[in-house]
Amino acid sequence: MAEAEAGGDDDARCVRLSAERARALLAGVDTLLFDCDGVLWRGETAVPGAPEAVSALRARGKRLGFITNNSSKTRAAYAEKLRRLGFGGPTAPGAGPEVFGTAYCTAVYLRQRLAGAPAPKAYVLGGPALAAELRAAGVASVGVGPEPLQGDGPGDWLDAPLEPDVRAVVVGFDPHFSYMKLTKAVRYLQRPGCLLVGTNMDNRLPLENGRFTAGTGCLVRAVEMAAQRQADIIGKPSRFIFDCVSREYGLDPERTVMVGDRLDTDILLGATCGLKTVLTLTGVSTLGDVRSNQESDCEVKKKMVPDFYVDSIADLLPALQG
Amino acid sequence: MAEAEAGGDDDARCVRLSAERARALLAGVDTLLFDCDGVLWRGETAVPGAPEAVSALRARGKRLGFITNNSSKTRAAYAEKLRRLGFGGPTAPGAGPEVFGTAYCTAVYLRQRLAGAPAPKAYVLGGPALAAELRAAGVASVGVGPEPLQGDGPGDWLDAPLEPDVRAVVVGFDPHFSYMKLTKAVRYLQRPGCLLVGTNMDNRLPLENGRFTAGTGCLVRAVEMAAQRQADIIGKPSRFIFDCVSREYGLDPERTVMVGDRLDTDILLGATCGLKTVLTLTGVSTLGDVRSNQESDCEVKKKMVPDFYVDSIADLLPALQG
């Protein structure tokens, strides 16, 4: 019996998800939420066996959701990538999109917060996908693309024209981030009631072969520090992204599993929202990181311990076959 | 008697510096260190009476030092500005420069830390003044000026060529700060032993008429977060900048006054280094801020209370006349 094998109450967490335990877990859940990068794929390459595991879950009638902090793709672009790498798509008639990226969820947030504004507009530090999801939600945007320094000094930078109707500054992944954009963001944020929204606080964006580049969190922090205020954060571990899924799916948290490769985003989100949690070792976090959190005195770190772990989500296959 | 008027031991701090108290204070000190912006001038306009007060201190034989977190001017440019706005210059024969800006002090730091390196070179997120002070200290630099995004995606950004001999990343005030620069900084910082130095952590750069733009601290934080390491900070309230002055002047802290307009930089530095401290109300901090720090439970905030305050450094004049 799993609990006995794993020892006492506290130690019962982070148990290897054997085929037997996986069968018991899956019998009690309707929905599985997956992080994407480091779980389903790395860059453009599917994790071996992951497409088969996801397809087997679909065949068993499980509802799937794909939750990603990445703001640089639309829902449609993610759905296309899922299909392209062999993860299929929703089969139920009338099923809506399965993907909850921070570009989409930020748009949901702005639609809620700017409801009633005659022509809601956002200053976007981010890419075309973020602007597209906002537009689909009825929020216009300005700012996408390069914004080089204009003029000879601070006086000129502060005199550059602003748009009249901007009611929010949205900070996402923006490879064209610049000092001029930072300055503009701060100027918009001095307007009464102007919102500051960050898609996520990831410090790094992992790429293939262990490489990484600076993450959106670095840009959000710079804006927060200059504006001297905290951003509303959409992505994991903020529960807003889970609330988006929950509202569209009508979720029962106790019958929902969160599967991810990061303790500080995926597993913390699951713990915060009362979901069952599974760490997969194909991405960022390791069992050493889990151990370190288990031994920590910090309450938040103690929450960053999954119920179960797998070497890869391909390990779910035996429980789904036969 | 000042102590009696001001009440008990704790309350004796932040006493108005009357002419009588100023005479007593000045009788016991050799050196006065002044912050510049908000103390001597605002933008290009001298604080009324400030040049006369500084000249009177020179006439009394006091040694003066001008300490600024601003990294966008060389020592020579600051000396020229002091003269232009009527603050004069050192009169003693053979006296060295009186200005200690973070561009110069960062160069001192790098010369110390990179001593022994055959051809020390830094990647500089900053302006030409920072590069010039580094060059004068024997440290070459790359990176000054615009650095637009190259290539189509993260792979290309990470493949952009790096310089072979860079041993430090220096983050100062850089109006050309960009995501591409952030990415390059992080790549240099992955090299073993590469230093990360921030000129200062000011969140805002105050301009004339209450306007401000984003400060160097915002850029340092972005690099720190992406690199997952802390920068060595040169400017106030870090004591390195005081150590620079102390080494060149041979200071006795007990016979030195720090005069500034910011509690969190100038006054904290003075308290940390055992100097006497005077807050002037011509800049950022107010007596309300002082009160709030006096009432705080936070040990660091309790240190951000000056010994004395003046409405303006022109208030020193009566004690220096006659």
Contacts between the chains, C-beta under 8 A, distances in Angstrom:
chain1	res1	chain2	res2	distance
A	146	B	148	6.9
A	146	B	149	7.3
A	148	B	146	6.9
A	148	B	148	7.5
A	149	B	146	7.3
A	149	B	175	5.5
A	149	B	176	6.2
A	154	B	205	6.9
A	154	B	207	5.3
A	154	B	211	8.0
A	154	B	213	5.0
A	155	B	207	7.0
A	157	B	175	7.1
A	157	B	213	6.3
A	158	B	207	7.2
A	158	B	211	5.8
A	158	B	213	6.4
A	174	B	179	6.6
A	175	B	149	5.5
A	175	B	157	7.1
A	175	B	179	4.8
A	175	B	180	7.6
A	176	B	149	6.2
A	176	B	178	7.7
A	176	B	179	6.6
A	177	B	178	6.7
A	177	B	179	4.3
A	177	B	182	7.5
A	178	B	176	7.7
A	178	B	177	6.6
A	178	B	178	4.9
A	178	B	179	7.5
A	179	B	174	6.6
A	179	B	175	4.9
A	179	B	176	6.6
A	179	B	177	4.3
A	179	B	178	7.5
A	179	B	214	7.0
A	179	B	219	7.7
A	180	B	175	7.6
A	182	B	177	7.5
A	182	B	214	4.9
A	182	B	218	6.6
A	183	B	213	5.5
A	183	B	214	5.8
A	186	B	213	7.5
A	186	B	214	5.8
A	203	B	225	4.9
A	203	B	226	6.2
A	203	B	228	6.5
A	204	B	226	6.5
A	204	B	228	7.8
A	205	B	154	6.9
A	207	B	154	5.3
A	207	B	155	7.0
A	207	B	158	7.2
A	211	B	154	8.0
A	211	B	158	5.8
A	213	B	154	5.0
A	213	B	157	6.3
A	213	B	158	6.4
A	213	B	183	5.4
A	213	B	186	7.5
A	214	B	179	7.0
A	214	B	182	4.9
A	214	B	183	5.8
A	214	B	186	5.8
A	214	B	222	7.3
A	214	B	225	7.9
A	214	B	226	3.7
A	215	B	226	7.0
A	217	B	225	5.9
A	218	B	182	6.6
A	218	B	221	7.8
A	218	B	222	4.3
A	218	B	223	7.6
A	218	B	225	4.5
A	218	B	226	4.6
A	219	B	179	7.7
A	219	B	222	6.6
A	221	B	218	7.8
A	221	B	221	5.0
A	221	B	222	6.1
A	221	B	225	5.5
A	222	B	214	7.3
A	222	B	218	4.2
A	222	B	219	6.6
A	222	B	221	6.2
A	222	B	222	4.4
A	223	B	218	7.6
A	225	B	203	4.9
A	225	B	214	7.9
A	225	B	217	6.0
A	225	B	218	4.5
A	225	B	221	5.5
A	226	B	203	6.2
A	226	B	204	6.6
A	226	B	214	3.7
A	226	B	215	6.9
A	226	B	218	4.6
A	228	B	203	6.5
A	228	B	204	7.8
